[in-house]
Structure formats: structure tokens, C-alpha cells
Amino acid sequence: MGSAAAKTFAPDVEVRESGYRIGAIGAGMIMADVHLEAYREAGFTVAAIASRTESKARALAERYSIPTVHATPLELIADTDIDIIDIAFPPDQQPALIRAALAQDHVKGILAQKPLALTLEEAAALRDEAAAAGKVLSVNQNMRFDQSIRVLRQILDGGELGEVVFATINMHAIPHWQTFLEGYDRLTLANMSVHHLDALRFLFGEPEEIYTATRTDPRTEFAHEDGIVVSTLRFRSGVLAMSVEDVWSGPREEGFDSDVSITWRVEGTQGVAKGTIGWPTGEPSTLTYASTLTTDGAWVSPTWETHWFPHAFIGVMEQLQYALATGTEPELTVADNVRTIALIEAGYRSIAEHRPVRIDEISV
């Protein structure tokens, strides 16, 4: 046996490449407070910005000292000084912007939001079109860069928990649904569960089947089916996992003592790891684990000061820049993301047909 008390983990990425000029499309919260703040801290170059509302783009340009403001996203995409297009736009409008960027010779890479598109068919088409254009299209599955998830992956890769048996992600928190979601027929599974299901794929490989059950959320006033969502997954490796997105999480009026949280737990034959995702509370994510192989069965708790928002987004943009600089695949490939979308699609089929759905029923 050994001790992990002095073991060094890497909760955050090393910035290996930062030489590309980024064009930011969008001026909402995720761009304003997360993308651009992450890039400022990392020292990335944001050379231009555009949005649907030019005044909002101009305000962000002033806030972050971005030298160029374009009147429209298409004008930005045509700017030959830009190397990477970073899109934070609704998924019904994103594919057209991606296709415009794929048609530009000067664009080297594209960072798209999730969900990549509203349908699996469109996502797969974008994957194929990017390959045909010889462009690097990467998708912002940023939970893979959450500090606790990164360290958990390092623990798993080291075999410290033995064979993984069971895993859970439990969310009891209230999202701020963007207004554009009111016009879609899909809510939590496509827009919130996508974080957790993708993280489970990142940790445990490909699932064989998913069973998803839902009920409406009393707080969400617009029409929807998938409010509160519970998904159970069986993986090829034998892992059984459950993902819970409880977007109700109880009454939250003034005077109610809130207990919002996102927690996760992984149980193996030789150890257990558990942690929290800090997003709902504004705190850093946490992790603690015990292993019969490396900690003598004692609980060890590595710490860090960084947060999922915004610091994980440094890793998302860095992996794309590094891929461009080295001619290698990004860590977040569009092909891999299409497999996450296929898992989401299987979840919606499970909801509709009230049964477990094998992932190989879904054509990608």
C-alpha cells in the first residue's frame, strides 16, 4: 500500500498554445462573463467580437479591450485577421454560422456551443462538412474541464479505485433557462443533462443503453416535457450510472433556506471518490477519495482555488489552439460530440417509448 497525501494532480490545464486570434460571436452571459473572462485570465487574444445586437458587442469590446467590433456575425466570420471563430449562439442559429465559417479559407478552427444542433442528423452533417472542408470543429463540452472531473479522471486512469462498479451525478439546482429555449420542444435533457451525460462518457467510455424518465418542473412556466430528468445508463465496461437533473429542487422563495447542489460519487472495487460541482454556489468544485491501493483506506482531499466557471473554459479554448498548432485532433472533437448527441437522442426515444434504449438503435 501507499499514500496519496503528497500526490500531485492537475486540476487545471497548462496553457501550451495561445497564439491564435479569436473572433467571438455572441454577447450574452456565457460569452460576457465566462468565455471572455477565461480568455483574459489565460492571455488569449480576442481580436474581434460581434453579436445580434451591436451595442452589446461594443460594450463587451470596451470591457475586455477587444479592438474590433463587427456589425454582424457574418461580417466577423469574413474578417481575414481571425483564426478561430468562437460561437455562443442559440443552437437553431449556430449551424448556419458554422457553415459560413467552414467556407472561409482563413478560418482555421471553430469552437461551437452545445448542443451543436437541434437534431442528431444536423449535428452529424456538420461533422461531415467540417471533415470535408479540412477544418477543426470542436464543441464546448466544458464539464470535462471542471477541476473535480479532471482529477477524478486522473484517479481513474491510475487505477486507484479498482474496477468501477457504480456512479452517480445528482443535480438539485435551478438553471437560468435562456429565453430562446421556450421555442424548442426539448429542455433539460438536451440543455442540462448534456453536461452530465457527456462527463459520464468522458469518465467511463461508451454506454450500451439508457433509460430516461421525466416529469414537468412546476417552476418552468413555458410548455415542456423534460423538466426533471432521471437517466440510468449501462456502460460497455459494466459500469452502472445514474444522472439526476432536478431543476425543481424545492421551493426557493424568499425566506426558504436554499440547499442547491450538484454532487457526484464513483464506487469501485478498491475505493470510492465523491465530490461537488461548485457552479450552483459559486465555490470551487471539490473531490475527496479513499483507496485501498494508494491511500491506505484513508480519505484524501486535493484542493484548488479555480472554478468550473470561468476557468474550465481556458482548457476548452486551449485544447483547440494546441490542436491547430500541432496538427493533432483536439480533445473535444466534433465526432465525439455527435456520440454524446446520439446518447441524448436515445434518451428522448426512451422518454417517448417508456423503455430502455440501446445506443446502437440510434444511427450516427
C-alpha positions as CSV (number, residue, x, y, z in Angstrom):
1,M,0.0,0.0,0.0
2,G,1.0,3.6,-0.4
3,S,-0.1,7.1,0.5
4,A,-1.6,9.7,-1.8
5,A,-1.2,12.6,0.7
6,A,1.6,14.2,-1.3
7,K,0.4,13.1,-4.8
8,T,0.2,15.9,-7.4
9,F,-2.9,16.2,-9.5
10,A,-3.5,18.6,-12.4
11,P,-7.0,20.2,-11.8
12,D,-6.3,22.8,-14.5
13,V,-4.7,22.7,-17.9
14,E,-1.3,24.1,-18.7
15,V,-1.6,26.7,-21.4
16,R,0.6,25.2,-24.2
17,E,-0.6,27.4,-27.0
18,S,-2.1,30.9,-27.1
19,G,-1.0,32.4,-30.4
20,Y,-4.3,32.3,-32.4
21,R,-6.6,35.3,-32.9
22,I,-10.1,34.6,-31.7
23,G,-13.3,36.1,-33.1
24,A,-16.1,36.0,-30.5
25,I,-19.7,35.7,-31.7
26,G,-22.3,36.4,-29.0
27,A,-22.7,38.9,-26.2
28,G,-24.9,37.0,-23.7
29,M,-23.9,35.9,-20.2
30,I,-21.9,32.9,-21.2
31,M,-19.7,35.0,-23.5
32,A,-19.6,38.1,-21.4
33,D,-18.8,36.5,-18.0
34,V,-17.3,33.1,-18.9
35,H,-15.6,32.8,-22.3
36,L,-14.1,36.3,-22.3
37,E,-13.1,36.3,-18.7
38,A,-11.4,32.9,-19.1
39,Y,-9.5,34.2,-22.2
40,R,-8.5,37.3,-20.3
41,E,-7.0,35.3,-17.5
42,A,-5.3,32.9,-19.9
43,G,-3.8,35.7,-22.0
44,F,-5.6,34.6,-25.2
45,T,-6.0,37.1,-28.0
46,V,-9.6,38.1,-28.7
47,A,-9.3,40.2,-31.8
48,A,-12.9,40.9,-32.7
49,I,-16.5,40.5,-31.5
50,A,-20.0,40.6,-33.0
51,S,-23.5,39.8,-31.9
52,R,-27.1,40.1,-32.9
53,T,-27.1,43.5,-31.0
54,E,-24.1,45.6,-32.0
55,S,-24.4,47.8,-28.9
56,K,-24.0,44.8,-26.6
57,A,-20.9,43.6,-28.6
58,R,-19.5,47.1,-28.3
59,A,-20.0,47.2,-24.6
60,L,-18.1,43.9,-24.2
61,A,-15.3,45.2,-26.5
62,E,-14.8,48.1,-24.2
63,R,-14.9,45.9,-21.1
64,Y,-12.3,43.5,-22.4
65,S,-10.3,45.8,-24.7
66,I,-11.3,44.0,-27.9
67,P,-10.0,46.1,-30.8
68,T,-12.7,45.4,-33.4
69,V,-16.5,45.3,-33.3
70,H,-18.3,43.9,-36.4
71,A,-21.9,44.8,-37.1
72,T,-22.9,41.2,-37.7
73,P,-21.6,37.7,-37.1
74,L,-21.2,37.1,-40.8
75,E,-19.0,40.2,-41.1
76,L,-16.8,38.9,-38.3
77,I,-16.5,35.5,-40.0
78,A,-15.3,37.2,-43.1
79,D,-12.6,39.1,-41.2
80,T,-9.3,37.7,-42.5
81,D,-7.5,38.7,-39.3
82,I,-9.4,36.0,-37.4
83,D,-8.1,32.4,-37.0
84,I,-10.7,30.9,-34.6
85,I,-14.4,31.5,-34.6
86,D,-15.8,31.1,-31.0
87,I,-19.6,30.9,-31.2
88,A,-22.0,31.4,-28.3
89,F,-25.4,31.4,-30.1
90,P,-28.7,29.5,-29.9
91,P,-28.5,26.0,-31.4
92,D,-31.1,26.7,-34.1
93,Q,-28.9,29.5,-35.4
94,Q,-25.5,28.0,-34.8
95,P,-25.3,25.6,-37.8
96,A,-25.6,28.5,-40.3
97,L,-22.7,30.3,-38.6
98,I,-20.6,27.1,-38.6
99,R,-21.2,26.6,-42.3
100,A,-20.3,30.2,-43.0
101,A,-17.0,29.7,-41.1
102,L,-16.2,26.4,-42.9
103,A,-16.4,28.3,-46.2
104,Q,-13.7,30.8,-45.2
105,D,-10.1,29.9,-46.2
106,H,-8.6,32.0,-43.3
107,V,-10.7,30.3,-40.6
108,K,-8.5,27.5,-39.0
109,G,-10.8,26.4,-36.2
110,I,-14.3,26.7,-34.8
111,L,-15.4,26.4,-31.2
112,A,-19.2,25.7,-31.1
113,Q,-21.6,25.5,-28.2
114,K,-23.6,22.5,-27.1
115,P,-26.0,21.3,-28.2
116,L,-24.2,21.5,-31.6
117,A,-27.6,21.5,-33.4
118,L,-31.3,20.7,-32.6
119,T,-31.2,17.3,-34.3
120,L,-28.7,14.4,-34.5
121,E,-29.0,14.5,-38.2
122,E,-27.9,18.1,-38.4
123,A,-25.0,17.5,-35.9
124,A,-23.8,14.6,-38.0
125,A,-24.0,16.7,-41.2
126,L,-21.8,19.4,-39.6
127,R,-19.3,16.8,-38.5
128,D,-19.0,15.5,-42.1
129,E,-18.9,19.0,-43.6
130,A,-16.1,20.1,-41.3
131,A,-14.1,17.0,-42.3
132,A,-14.7,17.7,-46.0
133,A,-13.6,21.3,-45.5
134,G,-10.5,20.2,-43.7
135,K,-11.4,22.5,-40.7
136,V,-11.1,21.7,-37.0
137,L,-14.6,21.9,-35.4
138,S,-14.6,21.5,-31.6
139,V,-17.6,21.5,-29.3
140,N,-17.6,23.2,-25.9
141,Q,-18.2,20.3,-23.5
142,N,-16.7,22.3,-20.7
143,M,-17.6,20.0,-17.8
144,R,-14.8,17.7,-18.9
145,F,-12.5,20.6,-17.7
146,D,-14.2,21.1,-14.4
147,Q,-11.4,20.6,-11.8
148,S,-13.1,17.8,-9.9
149,I,-13.9,15.9,-13.1
150,R,-10.3,16.3,-14.3
151,V,-8.8,15.0,-11.1
152,L,-11.4,12.1,-10.9
153,R,-10.3,11.1,-14.4
154,Q,-6.7,11.1,-13.3
155,I,-7.6,8.9,-10.3
156,L,-9.5,6.5,-12.6
157,D,-6.6,6.4,-15.1
158,G,-4.3,5.5,-12.3
159,G,-6.5,2.5,-11.4
160,E,-6.8,3.8,-7.8
161,L,-10.5,2.8,-7.4
162,G,-10.0,-0.6,-9.0
163,E,-12.9,-1.7,-11.3
164,V,-15.6,0.9,-11.3
165,V,-19.0,-0.5,-10.2
166,F,-21.5,2.3,-9.8
167,A,-21.5,6.1,-10.4
168,T,-24.0,8.9,-9.8
169,I,-24.3,12.6,-10.7
170,N,-27.1,14.4,-8.6
171,M,-28.1,17.9,-9.5
172,H,-30.6,19.8,-7.3
173,A,-30.3,23.3,-8.7
174,I,-32.3,25.8,-10.8
175,P,-30.9,26.7,-14.2
176,H,-31.5,30.2,-15.7
177,W,-33.1,28.9,-18.9
178,Q,-32.3,31.1,-21.9
179,T,-35.4,32.6,-23.4
180,F,-34.7,31.0,-26.8
181,L,-35.4,27.6,-25.2
182,E,-39.1,28.4,-25.0
183,G,-39.5,27.8,-28.7
184,Y,-37.9,24.4,-28.7
185,D,-39.6,21.1,-27.9
186,R,-36.6,19.9,-25.8
187,L,-35.4,21.3,-22.5
188,T,-33.5,19.7,-19.7
189,L,-32.1,16.6,-21.4
190,A,-30.7,18.5,-24.3
191,N,-29.6,21.6,-22.5
192,M,-28.6,20.5,-19.0
193,S,-28.3,16.7,-18.9
194,V,-25.9,17.0,-21.8
195,H,-23.2,18.2,-19.4
196,H,-23.6,15.2,-17.1
197,L,-24.1,12.5,-19.8
198,D,-21.0,13.8,-21.7
199,A,-19.0,13.8,-18.5
200,L,-20.0,10.2,-17.8
201,R,-18.9,9.2,-21.3
202,F,-15.6,11.0,-20.7
203,L,-15.1,9.0,-17.5
204,F,-16.4,5.6,-18.4
205,G,-16.4,5.2,-22.1
206,E,-19.4,4.3,-24.3
207,P,-22.8,3.4,-22.8
208,E,-24.8,0.5,-24.2
209,E,-28.2,1.7,-23.2
210,I,-30.1,4.5,-21.5
211,Y,-33.4,4.6,-19.7
212,T,-34.8,8.2,-19.1
213,A,-37.8,9.2,-17.1
214,T,-39.2,12.7,-16.7
215,R,-41.8,14.9,-15.2
216,T,-42.6,18.6,-15.7
217,D,-41.0,21.3,-13.5
218,P,-43.6,23.3,-11.6
219,R,-41.3,26.4,-11.7
220,T,-40.8,26.5,-15.5
221,E,-43.8,28.4,-16.9
222,F,-43.4,27.6,-20.6
223,A,-44.6,24.3,-22.1
224,H,-42.1,21.5,-21.7
225,E,-41.9,17.7,-21.1
226,D,-38.4,17.1,-19.9
227,G,-38.3,19.3,-16.8
228,I,-37.0,17.0,-14.0
229,V,-34.9,14.2,-15.7
230,V,-33.5,10.9,-14.3
231,S,-31.4,8.8,-16.6
232,T,-29.9,5.4,-15.9
233,L,-27.0,4.1,-18.1
234,R,-25.3,0.8,-18.6
235,F,-21.8,1.0,-20.0
236,R,-19.9,-1.5,-22.1
237,S,-17.3,-1.6,-19.2
238,G,-20.0,-2.9,-16.9
239,V,-20.4,0.4,-15.0
240,L,-24.0,1.3,-13.9
241,A,-24.6,5.0,-13.7
242,M,-27.4,7.4,-12.9
243,S,-27.7,11.1,-13.8
244,V,-30.3,13.2,-12.0
245,E,-31.3,16.8,-13.1
246,D,-33.7,18.0,-10.5
247,V,-34.3,21.5,-11.8
248,W,-37.2,22.0,-9.3
249,S,-35.1,21.2,-6.2
250,G,-37.8,22.5,-3.8
251,P,-39.4,25.9,-3.1
252,R,-37.0,28.8,-3.4
253,E,-39.0,31.9,-2.4
254,E,-37.6,34.5,-0.1
255,G,-37.1,33.1,3.4
256,F,-36.6,29.5,2.3
257,D,-33.1,28.2,3.3
258,S,-31.7,27.1,-0.1
259,D,-29.7,23.9,-0.4
260,V,-28.9,23.8,-4.1
261,S,-26.1,21.4,-5.0
262,I,-24.5,19.2,-7.6
263,T,-22.8,16.1,-6.2
264,W,-21.2,13.1,-7.7
265,R,-19.9,9.7,-6.4
266,V,-18.0,6.9,-8.0
267,E,-17.7,3.5,-6.3
268,G,-15.0,0.9,-7.3
269,T,-13.8,-2.5,-6.1
270,Q,-10.8,-0.8,-4.4
271,G,-12.1,2.6,-3.5
272,V,-14.6,5.4,-3.6
273,A,-14.4,9.0,-4.9
274,K,-17.0,11.7,-4.3
275,G,-17.3,15.4,-4.9
276,T,-19.3,18.5,-5.7
277,I,-19.6,20.7,-8.7
278,G,-19.3,24.3,-7.5
279,W,-21.4,26.1,-10.2
280,P,-24.7,26.5,-8.2
281,T,-23.0,28.0,-5.2
282,G,-20.1,29.9,-6.8
283,E,-17.5,27.9,-4.9
284,P,-14.7,25.7,-6.3
285,S,-15.7,22.1,-7.1
286,T,-14.4,19.6,-4.6
287,L,-13.2,16.0,-4.5
288,T,-12.3,13.5,-1.8
289,Y,-11.4,9.8,-2.3
290,A,-10.2,6.8,-0.4
291,S,-8.3,3.8,-2.0
292,T,-7.2,0.5,-0.5
293,L,-4.4,0.6,-3.1
294,T,-2.9,4.1,-2.7
295,T,-4.3,5.9,0.4
296,D,-4.4,3.0,3.0
297,G,-8.1,3.4,3.0
298,A,-7.9,7.0,4.3
299,W,-9.8,9.9,2.7
300,V,-7.6,12.3,0.8
301,S,-8.9,15.7,-0.4
302,P,-6.8,17.5,-3.1
303,T,-7.7,21.2,-3.3
304,W,-7.6,24.1,-5.8
305,E,-8.7,27.7,-6.0
306,T,-10.1,27.8,-9.5
307,H,-13.7,27.3,-10.6
308,W,-15.6,25.5,-13.3
309,F,-16.9,28.9,-14.5
310,P,-14.8,30.5,-15.9
311,H,-11.5,28.6,-15.6
312,A,-12.7,25.4,-17.3
313,F,-13.2,27.5,-20.5
314,I,-9.4,28.1,-20.6
315,G,-9.0,24.4,-21.2
316,V,-11.7,24.3,-23.8
317,M,-10.1,27.1,-25.9
318,E,-6.5,25.9,-25.2
319,Q,-7.1,22.4,-26.5
320,L,-8.4,23.8,-29.8
321,Q,-5.4,26.1,-30.2
322,Y,-3.0,23.3,-29.3
323,A,-4.6,21.0,-31.9
324,L,-4.2,23.7,-34.6
325,A,-0.6,24.3,-33.6
326,T,0.4,20.7,-33.6
327,G,-1.8,19.3,-36.4
328,T,-3.4,16.8,-34.0
329,E,-7.0,16.1,-33.1
330,P,-8.5,18.3,-30.4
331,E,-9.5,16.7,-27.1
332,L,-13.1,17.8,-27.8
333,T,-13.7,16.5,-31.4
334,V,-17.0,17.1,-33.2
335,A,-17.1,13.3,-33.9
336,D,-17.0,12.6,-30.2
337,N,-19.7,15.2,-29.5
338,V,-22.0,13.6,-32.1
339,R,-21.8,10.4,-29.9
340,T,-23.0,12.5,-26.9
341,I,-25.8,13.9,-29.0
342,A,-26.7,10.3,-30.0
343,L,-26.9,9.4,-26.3
344,I,-29.3,12.4,-25.8
345,E,-31.4,11.2,-28.8
346,A,-31.6,7.8,-27.2
347,G,-32.8,9.4,-24.0
348,Y,-35.6,11.2,-25.8
349,R,-36.6,7.9,-27.5
350,S,-36.6,6.3,-24.1
351,I,-38.9,9.1,-22.8
352,A,-41.3,8.7,-25.8
353,E,-41.4,4.8,-25.7
354,H,-41.1,4.3,-21.9
355,R,-38.3,1.7,-22.2
356,P,-34.5,1.3,-22.1
357,V,-33.0,2.2,-25.5
358,R,-29.8,0.7,-26.8
359,I,-27.4,3.3,-28.2
360,D,-26.9,1.2,-31.3
361,E,-30.5,1.8,-32.2
362,I,-29.5,5.4,-33.0
363,S,-27.8,5.9,-36.3
364,V,-24.9,8.3,-36.3
